[in-house]
Structure formats: structure tokens, C-alpha cells
Amino acid sequence: MIRFALAFASATLATGAAIAHDFWVQPSRWHAAPLDTVALTQMVGHGADRQLSRLPASRILRFEAIAPDGRRTDLKKQTAGVDGERQTRLKLEGDGAHLIVLQSDARAQSHLPLTRFEAYLREEGLTAALDARKRADRSTTDGSENYRRNAKTIVLVGTPTRANGRSIAKPAGLALEIVPDDDLFMSPRPTEMSLRIFYHGRPLGGALVKLTDLDNDTKPVAQRRSAADGRARFAMPGTGKWRANVVWTRPNEPGAATDFETDFSSLSFALAHPD
């Protein structure tokens, strides 16, 4: 019985690490009319593993909606004392791009055997972490991390214009975040989509950014490394629901409970037919 319990716990941790980077906030509608009520659901996983997130409300540090004029609505009060799988409902006022922002604490941990941990680091392009393990002579040992989730979702209300869409092009203060240019929803739509990556407020180069079609999310449709200025450029995706993901990690101090502190970040949005 003890062996079974340990095996189950290990498998659960491994599964959690494998899908944790696919966390995002899913709105019930991506384009709403003024004063429409939008339900927000926390999701995790991809493909056949997609499911409602069970992120405890007690671990959510920040959950808010930022209106085009900068007004903020605290959504944490609606999730206090409940698991993250509950739908949060929000009435959106004012035309333009509304930004939903969520950040958890970094108390969650994952512990993976050597081969799976190294494969995960390679899959997410975390070459700096692989190099750090070599320097610390830990390339032949199991790996561990504590991690934080950062998520942003864009919901359009009414007609987006450059004037009421600028708020999405500003960093929102997450530990790791993806910031699009403010012409993402403009008409005519540009041929290129530029995403900027910020880590603790500074542009982050060398991060692997993945773009996924949420209607067919078994694997990304494209991936790019961010340049020194933090920009990752993609061909403008077509009509549909999309999610960009990025992961970054840094070594913990010697003696810490885990080897690395990792941030998973997502930006989800939908594009309609251009006018």
C-alpha cells in the first residue's frame, strides 16, 4: 500500500509538471457587447489532457480585469475559499480590449526523474537550466522545481481601436508575461504578430515562445526564440482562438527545497475575420 501511494504521488507530480505550462484563462466569449457578462474558467493541459484547473483559490495572488481606460476589477473576491475550477463571472463595460490577469504564488512543486526532467527542459528550450545543472554537477540526478503560474487573456468589447487597445501593449506587472503589440486587432490586420517577453519587468531574450491553436492544441503551430529586446515575431495567425506560452526558470539558492524556481506564462486571445 505504501509503495502504491508513493508511486501514485510520483506519477501525479510528473503529470502536473508536464501540463503546468499549458495553464490559461478561458472566457465564455472572446468578443462581447458592452455590459455583457463573461464567464472565466481556469484551464490546464492540452489535447486529450485538457481539463479544468484545480488551482486552489488560496494560491491565487492576483486575479483582476483591466479595462481599456485602466480601471481594475478585483476578481479574487469571487474565488475566495473555492477551487479555481469555479467559473468567475464579470460584466465588461467600455469598448476596447479588456485584459484578464492571473498570477499564483510559487509554492507548487514538481519532482521528476532525471530523464523526464532533462527532456522537459529541452522541450521548453531551457538551455540555461541545462547548463546550470552541468555546472553544478547535477546532470545525472533527478530534478525539482517550485513554480508559479501567470496568465493573461484578452476579451474584446464592442469595436477595438488603437485608442482603446493600447492597454494590452503595456506590461501588467507579472513575474513572466507576454505582451502583444497594440495593432493585434486592428483592421487591416498586419501580416506579422510581435510578442514581447518580460521577466520581472525586463525584456527577456532567449526564451522559447510557442503559439498554439486552441481548437487543435495537441502541439504548437509555431515557436520562436525571443530576441535580445524580448521580441518574438510570428506570421499573423488566422481567424480562431490562440494561446502563446513561454517558460523561464532560474536556479534556487543552495539548500533550497527545490533546484529551480520556474514561471509558466500564457497569453490567450481570439481573432475574428478581418473587415
Legacy VTK file of the C-alpha trace (Angstrom):
# vtk DataFile Version 3.0
C-alpha trace
ASCII
DATASET POLYDATA
POINTS 275 float
0.000 0.000 0.000
2.860 2.388 0.866
4.636 1.565 -2.396
1.410 2.193 -4.326
0.875 5.553 -2.600
4.424 6.679 -3.370
4.097 5.589 -6.987
0.780 7.434 -7.337
2.244 10.608 -5.823
5.243 10.463 -8.156
3.017 9.996 -11.212
0.809 12.890 -10.144
3.782 15.208 -9.765
5.147 14.150 -13.153
1.820 14.731 -14.860
1.465 18.130 -13.200
4.872 19.226 -14.448
4.136 18.011 -17.952
0.993 20.119 -18.370
1.581 23.031 -15.975
2.901 25.281 -18.745
-0.420 24.953 -20.600
-2.414 26.859 -17.986
-4.685 29.659 -19.264
-7.908 31.549 -18.523
-10.723 30.708 -20.955
-13.553 33.269 -21.416
-17.047 32.096 -22.355
-16.941 34.646 -25.177
-13.929 36.388 -26.702
-15.850 39.247 -28.302
-18.670 40.688 -26.200
-21.113 43.565 -26.370
-20.913 46.312 -23.714
-22.355 45.178 -20.353
-22.343 41.517 -21.427
-21.461 39.065 -18.671
-18.442 36.902 -19.468
-17.617 33.720 -17.548
-13.926 32.982 -16.955
-12.715 29.415 -16.466
-9.199 28.361 -15.483
-7.901 25.605 -17.770
-4.813 23.414 -17.875
-3.377 20.811 -20.242
-3.599 20.208 -23.958
-5.154 17.744 -26.379
-6.728 14.781 -24.592
-5.250 16.023 -21.282
-7.129 19.355 -21.317
-9.123 19.824 -18.107
-10.429 22.323 -15.602
-7.642 23.595 -13.394
-7.781 22.802 -9.688
-5.568 25.703 -8.685
-6.705 26.496 -5.101
-8.054 29.992 -4.613
-5.687 30.332 -1.646
-2.736 30.214 -4.047
-4.013 32.999 -6.314
-2.158 36.210 -5.518
-3.705 38.325 -8.244
-6.800 37.897 -10.395
-8.199 41.032 -11.973
-9.686 42.606 -15.083
-8.069 45.730 -16.542
-10.404 47.869 -18.663
-9.181 49.894 -21.674
-9.220 53.066 -19.542
-7.071 51.406 -16.863
-9.850 50.716 -14.340
-9.252 47.482 -12.441
-11.767 44.973 -11.102
-10.541 42.567 -8.426
-11.760 39.046 -9.215
-10.087 37.344 -6.255
-13.091 38.036 -4.044
-15.216 35.842 -6.299
-12.824 32.895 -5.946
-12.043 33.174 -2.219
-12.468 29.834 -0.485
-13.220 27.913 -3.690
-11.138 25.906 -6.115
-10.062 27.538 -9.355
-12.368 25.328 -11.433
-15.339 27.520 -10.461
-16.399 29.954 -13.159
-15.816 33.604 -12.340
-18.364 35.984 -13.885
-17.536 39.506 -14.959
-19.597 42.286 -16.558
-17.450 44.222 -19.022
-18.014 47.933 -19.614
-16.449 50.148 -22.275
-15.421 49.412 -25.852
-11.960 48.075 -26.463
-9.543 45.374 -25.343
-10.058 44.179 -21.758
-7.183 42.319 -20.142
-7.738 39.494 -17.635
-4.670 38.872 -15.462
-3.972 35.975 -13.069
-0.872 35.176 -11.029
-0.389 32.426 -8.462
2.231 32.059 -5.767
5.276 29.854 -6.370
4.572 27.236 -3.700
3.685 24.391 -6.074
6.465 21.849 -6.557
7.263 19.162 -9.089
9.877 16.427 -8.728
10.818 14.442 -11.819
13.255 11.600 -12.514
16.415 12.506 -14.409
15.329 11.551 -17.929
11.945 13.260 -17.694
13.335 16.407 -16.119
16.051 16.797 -18.754
13.529 16.082 -21.544
11.189 18.731 -20.125
14.000 21.328 -20.005
14.926 20.573 -23.619
11.293 20.662 -24.785
10.786 24.116 -23.249
14.100 25.408 -24.605
15.516 25.986 -21.107
19.146 25.618 -22.153
20.301 27.920 -19.337
18.859 25.456 -16.814
20.568 22.544 -18.565
23.870 24.450 -18.406
23.287 25.270 -14.726
22.797 21.571 -13.953
26.083 20.760 -15.706
27.945 23.442 -13.793
26.522 22.148 -10.514
27.431 18.573 -11.488
23.750 17.550 -11.314
23.252 16.326 -14.893
22.891 12.742 -13.648
20.435 13.461 -10.817
16.670 13.890 -10.629
15.288 17.409 -10.934
12.883 19.543 -8.952
11.316 22.976 -9.146
8.788 25.195 -7.456
6.628 27.070 -9.911
4.294 29.996 -10.440
1.516 30.420 -12.985
0.982 33.669 -14.897
-1.909 34.050 -17.328
-3.367 36.853 -19.432
-6.488 36.732 -21.599
-7.845 39.420 -23.921
-11.597 39.917 -24.306
-12.806 42.446 -26.880
-15.848 44.579 -26.157
-17.557 46.465 -28.970
-15.189 47.838 -31.583
-11.448 47.805 -30.844
-9.457 50.861 -31.967
-5.870 51.847 -31.433
-7.013 54.299 -28.758
-8.886 51.719 -26.696
-6.474 48.871 -27.371
-3.258 50.352 -26.017
-3.651 48.840 -22.550
-2.857 45.339 -23.837
0.516 46.563 -25.137
1.724 47.521 -21.641
3.290 45.077 -19.169
0.852 44.220 -16.389
3.499 43.505 -13.761
3.521 39.689 -13.786
6.692 37.785 -12.956
6.770 36.457 -16.539
4.433 37.798 -19.184
3.714 38.005 -22.890
2.824 41.464 -24.198
1.393 41.884 -27.738
1.698 44.999 -29.852
-1.416 47.190 -29.836
-2.221 46.533 -33.518
-3.127 42.877 -32.931
-6.842 43.519 -33.512
-6.597 46.427 -35.942
-8.052 46.402 -39.442
-6.425 45.853 -41.835
-4.555 43.300 -39.774
-0.744 43.356 -40.075
0.993 40.368 -41.608
3.225 39.863 -38.574
2.450 39.438 -34.877
5.080 40.695 -32.457
5.052 39.463 -28.861
7.362 40.876 -26.186
8.510 38.748 -23.245
9.147 40.373 -19.864
10.725 38.661 -16.857
10.384 40.583 -13.591
9.800 43.763 -15.589
12.721 43.445 -18.015
12.773 42.296 -21.650
13.810 38.657 -21.810
15.894 37.291 -24.665
16.449 33.627 -25.461
13.041 32.375 -24.288
11.183 29.821 -26.418
7.696 31.160 -27.229
5.091 28.713 -28.555
1.905 29.572 -30.452
-0.986 27.096 -30.265
-4.399 26.872 -31.927
-6.792 26.288 -29.007
-9.178 24.360 -31.267
-6.395 21.926 -32.189
-3.960 22.103 -29.305
-2.133 18.781 -29.386
1.028 20.643 -30.397
2.085 24.229 -31.219
1.728 25.522 -34.753
4.907 27.623 -34.445
7.651 28.504 -31.986
10.236 31.284 -31.900
13.088 32.390 -29.637
12.777 35.903 -28.267
15.476 38.332 -29.387
17.632 40.389 -27.028
14.880 43.038 -26.849
12.381 40.376 -25.751
10.512 40.250 -29.075
9.328 37.039 -30.705
7.849 37.501 -34.173
5.282 35.213 -35.793
3.339 35.279 -39.036
-0.056 36.723 -38.093
-2.317 33.773 -37.248
-5.685 33.439 -38.924
-9.204 33.509 -37.585
-9.618 31.449 -34.425
-8.670 31.112 -30.753
-4.979 31.230 -29.914
-2.626 30.803 -26.973
1.024 31.806 -26.663
3.130 30.156 -23.970
6.573 30.758 -22.534
8.531 29.193 -19.659
11.542 30.558 -17.815
13.477 29.309 -14.802
16.359 30.257 -12.547
18.400 28.201 -10.055
17.439 28.408 -6.404
19.985 29.092 -3.719
21.899 26.050 -2.365
19.931 24.350 0.369
16.523 25.318 -1.047
13.766 22.713 -1.163
13.940 22.568 -4.978
16.604 23.129 -7.640
14.810 25.817 -9.685
12.084 28.463 -9.470
10.059 28.373 -12.676
7.462 30.658 -14.194
4.868 29.468 -16.704
3.116 32.204 -18.657
0.326 32.312 -21.238
-1.497 34.862 -23.363
-4.799 33.769 -24.918
-6.882 35.705 -27.459
-9.193 35.267 -30.437
-9.042 36.753 -33.921
-12.177 37.293 -35.986
-12.474 37.669 -39.752
-10.867 40.982 -40.812
-13.272 43.658 -42.027
LINES 1 276
275 0 1 2 3 4 5 6 7 8 9 10 11 12 13 14 15 16 17 18 19 20 21 22 23 24 25 26 27 28 29 30 31 32 33 34 35 36 37 38 39 40 41 42 43 44 45 46 47 48 49 50 51 52 53 54 55 56 57 58 59 60 61 62 63 64 65 66 67 68 69 70 71 72 73 74 75 76 77 78 79 80 81 82 83 84 85 86 87 88 89 90 91 92 93 94 95 96 97 98 99 100 101 102 103 104 105 106 107 108 109 110 111 112 113 114 115 116 117 118 119 120 121 122 123 124 125 126 127 128 129 130 131 132 133 134 135 136 137 138 139 140 141 142 143 144 145 146 147 148 149 150 151 152 153 154 155 156 157 158 159 160 161 162 163 164 165 166 167 168 169 170 171 172 173 174 175 176 177 178 179 180 181 182 183 184 185 186 187 188 189 190 191 192 193 194 195 196 197 198 199 200 201 202 203 204 205 206 207 208 209 210 211 212 213 214 215 216 217 218 219 220 221 222 223 224 225 226 227 228 229 230 231 232 233 234 235 236 237 238 239 240 241 242 243 244 245 246 247 248 249 250 251 252 253 254 255 256 257 258 259 260 261 262 263 264 265 266 267 268 269 270 271 272 273 274
